[in-house]
Amino acid sequence: MPFVTRAASLLFLLVLTSSAGLTGCRRSAPAAPSAEAPPGDLQILKDGRFLFTYVEPSGSFATTDKPDIIPEVARKMVRVIDPGQTKTRESANVYTTNVKELLTSGKATARPLPREAFETAAIAQLPPGASSPRAGQRPGPGVPGGSPAINPDAGAIASAKTVKSAPGKPVVTIYGTSWCGACQAARAYFAERKIPFADKDVEQDPAAAGELAEKAAKLGIPTDRVPVLDVRGRLLLGFDRERVEALLGDPT
């Protein structure tokens, strides 16, 4: 065999052997790590082994394995815990369901929701604390679900300007107005207990109004009355001392 032909043949065999070796030894590339997908829906049964966390009228939370004992007013937004779930990593999401549906049909779907959104929505189910309808949206006497119209009071406005927060980083943000009596009661409450608070007037400060609207939209609550209190990332409609204390006393 001529030298050139032999050399070409050897080169061809070398390339073929190398290619075969590469093909035979190549491992499939490992799947690229993907971002953790958000948890999916959870199907629950009335007679299943689940725990239910619900809000009490005081604003504190309780847990039970008997959904039928949950107060009627608190059944629409309830957290579901699967005790058989061994995964212990803390998550920003919790599973929530409508216990009314569960008790009626024997089954329901639990969906993931941020913890702050769950706690805010659960408390928002309860009758709001002392509050005043927003200016321009005040339902008058005799309107279903409404309260008597409240006019700005010069004394309340003057008093509002004299109540100052205790020094320190705010623990609570009060979104209110100068004329709202419930807003003034909230200011006095925090001031007396030396709880630092930020006081934001949603009528006089457009930035405060926009800030409240953004928070409320994120957590799914209305802003048609004041005050709205931001307590550790949870929004409370109106001023209710027990509910405020329940959230302030929450170590989480």
Backbone torsions as a table, in degrees:
resi	resn	phi	psi	omega
1	MET	NA	129.7	178.8
2	PRO	-55.1	152.1	-176.5
3	PHE	-60.0	-42.6	-178.2
4	VAL	-64.8	-41.8	-179.8
5	THR	-64.8	-42.4	179.8
6	ARG	-63.7	-42.4	-179.9
7	ALA	-62.9	-41.1	178.8
8	ALA	-64.6	-39.5	179.9
9	SER	-64.6	-42.9	179.7
10	LEU	-63.9	-40.6	179.4
11	LEU	-63.7	-39.9	178.7
12	PHE	-63.7	-43.0	179.4
13	LEU	-65.1	-38.1	179.7
14	LEU	-63.7	-45.8	178.4
15	VAL	-63.4	-43.1	-179.9
16	LEU	-62.9	-42.9	180.0
17	THR	-65.5	-42.2	180.0
18	SER	-63.6	-42.6	179.8
19	SER	-63.7	-42.0	179.8
20	ALA	-64.6	-39.5	179.7
21	GLY	-64.9	-41.0	179.5
22	LEU	-66.0	-41.2	-179.5
23	THR	-67.2	-39.4	-177.1
24	GLY	-73.2	-29.8	-175.2
25	CYS	-96.7	-9.7	-175.7
26	ARG	-68.8	129.2	176.0
27	ARG	-93.1	148.7	177.0
28	SER	-64.9	136.8	-178.5
29	ALA	-64.1	134.2	179.2
30	PRO	-63.6	147.7	-180.0
31	ALA	-61.7	134.4	178.8
32	ALA	-63.1	133.8	179.7
33	PRO	-61.4	127.7	-179.4
34	SER	-101.6	155.4	177.1
35	ALA	-61.9	143.2	-178.4
36	GLU	-62.4	125.1	-178.9
37	ALA	-73.3	147.8	177.9
38	PRO	-63.7	148.2	-178.5
39	PRO	-61.7	145.1	179.4
40	GLY	-85.6	-174.9	179.8
41	ASP	-69.2	156.2	-179.8
42	LEU	-124.4	124.6	177.9
43	GLN	-87.7	127.7	-178.3
44	ILE	-123.3	152.2	-180.0
45	LEU	-118.3	148.8	-178.6
46	LYS	-58.1	-39.5	-177.8
47	ASP	-95.3	13.4	179.2
48	GLY	-78.2	172.4	-179.3
49	ARG	-94.2	76.2	-179.6
50	PHE	-121.8	155.1	173.2
51	LEU	-109.2	147.0	-175.7
52	PHE	-126.2	124.9	176.9
53	THR	-105.8	125.3	-175.5
54	TYR	-133.8	165.3	-179.3
55	VAL	-94.8	138.3	175.5
56	GLU	-92.7	163.3	-178.8
57	PRO	-54.1	-27.7	-179.9
58	SER	-74.7	-14.2	-176.9
59	GLY	100.0	-7.3	176.0
60	SER	-83.5	163.9	-177.1
61	PHE	-111.6	143.3	179.4
62	ALA	-131.4	157.4	-178.6
63	THR	-125.0	139.3	180.0
64	THR	-145.1	160.2	172.9
65	ASP	-103.7	7.3	180.0
66	LYS	-118.7	96.1	-175.4
67	PRO	-61.9	-23.7	-177.0
68	ASP	-72.2	-13.6	179.3
69	ILE	-91.0	-5.7	178.4
70	ILE	-66.8	130.5	-179.3
71	PRO	-55.6	143.8	-177.7
72	GLU	-53.3	-40.9	-175.2
73	VAL	-69.2	-16.0	-175.2
74	ALA	-110.4	10.3	-172.2
75	ARG	-83.0	-19.1	-174.4
76	LYS	-70.3	-33.2	-178.1
77	MET	-127.9	100.5	-175.6
78	VAL	-132.4	139.5	177.0
79	ARG	-84.1	140.4	178.6
80	VAL	-112.9	131.9	178.0
81	ILE	-122.3	128.8	176.7
82	ASP	-95.2	106.4	-177.1
83	PRO	-65.9	-16.3	178.6
84	GLY	-83.9	-5.4	179.4
85	GLN	-76.9	115.7	-175.3
86	THR	-86.3	-11.1	-178.8
87	LYS	-70.5	121.1	-173.7
88	THR	-105.9	-4.8	-178.4
89	ARG	-60.0	134.0	178.9
90	GLU	-65.4	140.2	-179.9
91	SER	-127.4	149.3	177.1
92	ALA	-75.8	-15.6	-178.9
93	ASN	-104.6	151.2	172.6
94	VAL	-130.9	159.9	177.2
95	TYR	-88.8	135.2	179.3
96	THR	-130.2	152.1	179.9
97	THR	-149.4	169.5	176.0
98	ASN	-99.7	106.3	-176.6
99	VAL	-68.2	-24.5	175.6
100	LYS	-58.4	-44.9	178.7
101	GLU	-65.0	-41.0	-179.7
102	LEU	-61.6	-44.5	-177.9
103	LEU	-72.1	-28.0	-178.4
104	THR	-79.0	-47.3	-174.3
105	SER	-104.1	-9.2	179.5
106	GLY	87.3	-5.9	177.9
107	LYS	-153.2	160.4	-179.8
108	ALA	-161.9	167.5	178.1
109	THR	-106.3	131.1	175.3
110	ALA	-103.2	133.6	-176.2
111	ARG	-121.0	148.2	-179.3
112	PRO	-72.1	143.8	-179.8
113	LEU	-150.5	142.4	175.8
114	PRO	-56.2	143.9	-176.0
115	ARG	-56.9	-43.7	-179.5
116	GLU	-64.1	-37.3	178.9
117	ALA	-66.6	-38.8	177.9
118	PHE	-63.0	-49.1	-175.8
119	GLU	-65.5	-38.7	177.3
120	THR	-64.3	-47.2	-178.5
121	ALA	-66.6	-35.4	179.3
122	ALA	-64.2	-44.9	179.7
123	ILE	-70.1	-33.0	-179.4
124	ALA	-66.5	-17.3	175.6
125	GLN	-65.4	-31.3	-175.7
126	LEU	-73.0	157.9	174.7
127	PRO	-56.3	135.7	-177.2
128	PRO	-63.3	154.3	175.8
129	GLY	-72.0	-175.6	180.0
130	ALA	-55.0	128.0	-176.1
131	SER	-158.2	171.3	176.8
132	SER	-128.8	139.4	175.8
133	PRO	-60.2	147.6	179.2
134	ARG	-62.8	149.5	179.2
135	ALA	-55.6	134.5	-179.5
136	GLY	83.4	-6.8	-179.3
137	GLN	-131.4	28.0	-173.8
138	ARG	-88.1	109.2	177.4
139	PRO	-67.2	137.2	-178.0
140	GLY	-85.4	179.8	179.9
141	PRO	-58.9	140.5	176.4
142	GLY	88.7	-8.7	177.7
143	VAL	-81.3	125.7	-178.0
144	PRO	-54.9	128.3	178.9
145	GLY	79.1	-1.4	-177.2
146	GLY	-97.9	176.8	177.6
147	SER	-131.8	162.7	-179.4
148	PRO	-55.6	144.1	179.1
149	ALA	-62.0	141.0	-178.7
150	ILE	-117.9	124.8	179.9
151	ASN	-97.5	150.1	177.9
152	PRO	-55.1	136.6	-179.4
153	ASP	-113.3	124.5	-176.5
154	ALA	-59.2	-39.1	179.4
155	GLY	-64.1	-42.0	180.0
156	ALA	-65.8	-39.0	179.6
157	ILE	-64.0	-44.4	179.4
158	ALA	-64.5	-40.4	-179.1
159	SER	-66.2	-36.5	-179.0
160	ALA	-60.2	-33.3	-177.2
161	LYS	-75.5	-15.8	-176.9
162	THR	-95.8	-15.0	-179.2
163	VAL	-84.7	119.8	-177.2
164	LYS	-116.7	150.3	178.9
165	SER	-75.0	152.1	171.5
166	ALA	-67.8	152.3	180.0
167	PRO	-66.3	154.9	179.3
168	GLY	121.2	171.4	179.1
169	LYS	-67.4	130.1	-177.3
170	PRO	-58.8	134.3	175.1
171	VAL	-94.8	-28.4	-177.0
172	VAL	-131.1	145.6	170.9
173	THR	-115.6	126.8	178.3
174	ILE	-100.7	116.8	172.7
175	TYR	-100.0	109.3	-175.0
176	GLY	-150.3	-157.7	177.9
177	THR	-136.0	169.4	-179.1
178	SER	-75.0	-26.1	-173.8
179	TRP	-95.1	-8.8	-174.3
180	CYS	-77.7	120.4	179.8
181	GLY	-64.1	-38.7	179.5
182	ALA	-67.6	-33.2	176.5
183	CYS	-64.2	-43.4	179.2
184	GLN	-64.6	-38.1	177.6
185	ALA	-63.1	-39.4	179.0
186	ALA	-65.4	-43.7	179.0
187	ARG	-59.4	-46.6	-178.9
188	ALA	-62.9	-39.6	-179.6
189	TYR	-60.1	-50.0	-178.0
190	PHE	-69.5	-37.5	179.4
191	ALA	-63.9	-44.8	-179.3
192	GLU	-61.8	-34.6	-178.5
193	ARG	-93.4	6.8	177.2
194	LYS	55.8	39.5	175.7
195	ILE	-96.4	114.2	-178.5
196	PRO	-59.7	133.9	179.6
197	PHE	-141.6	153.2	173.5
198	ALA	-101.1	131.4	-176.6
199	ASP	-110.6	112.9	-175.3
200	LYS	-122.2	124.4	-179.0
201	ASP	-90.7	112.6	-175.0
202	VAL	-79.2	-6.5	174.7
203	GLU	-94.1	-36.7	-175.8
204	GLN	-93.0	-19.2	-175.0
205	ASP	-120.8	100.7	-179.4
206	PRO	-58.5	-34.7	179.6
207	ALA	-64.7	-39.2	178.1
208	ALA	-66.0	-40.9	178.7
209	ALA	-63.1	-41.8	178.5
210	GLY	-67.1	-38.4	178.1
211	GLU	-62.2	-45.2	178.7
212	LEU	-64.4	-43.7	-179.3
213	ALA	-60.3	-39.8	179.9
214	GLU	-66.3	-45.1	179.1
215	LYS	-63.3	-44.4	-177.3
216	ALA	-65.0	-39.6	179.2
217	ALA	-65.2	-39.2	-180.0
218	LYS	-65.2	-37.7	-176.5
219	LEU	-98.2	-2.9	172.6
220	GLY	72.6	41.7	177.2
221	ILE	-126.2	156.1	179.5
222	PRO	-78.8	164.7	177.8
223	THR	-130.5	38.1	-176.1
224	ASP	-88.1	5.4	178.4
225	ARG	-147.2	160.6	178.8
226	VAL	-130.3	154.1	0.8
227	PRO	-80.8	160.5	164.2
228	VAL	-113.9	124.8	-176.7
229	LEU	-106.7	129.1	173.6
230	ASP	-97.8	107.6	-179.6
231	VAL	-115.8	104.9	-179.9
232	ARG	54.4	41.5	176.6
233	GLY	85.3	-3.6	175.8
234	ARG	-104.2	138.6	-179.8
235	LEU	-100.1	133.2	176.3
236	LEU	-113.0	131.3	175.7
237	LEU	-86.2	118.2	-178.7
238	GLY	81.3	176.5	-178.3
239	PHE	-111.2	116.1	177.3
240	ASP	-133.3	115.2	-174.0
241	ARG	-58.7	-44.5	-177.9
242	GLU	-60.5	-42.2	-178.3
243	ARG	-70.3	-38.1	176.4
244	VAL	-61.8	-46.8	-179.3
245	GLU	-63.9	-35.0	178.9
246	ALA	-63.8	-41.7	179.9
247	LEU	-75.4	-37.4	178.3
248	LEU	-68.2	-28.7	-179.8
249	GLY	-84.9	-4.6	-180.0
250	ASP	-75.2	116.4	-176.4
251	PRO	-66.6	-15.0	-179.9
252	THR	-90.5	NA	NA
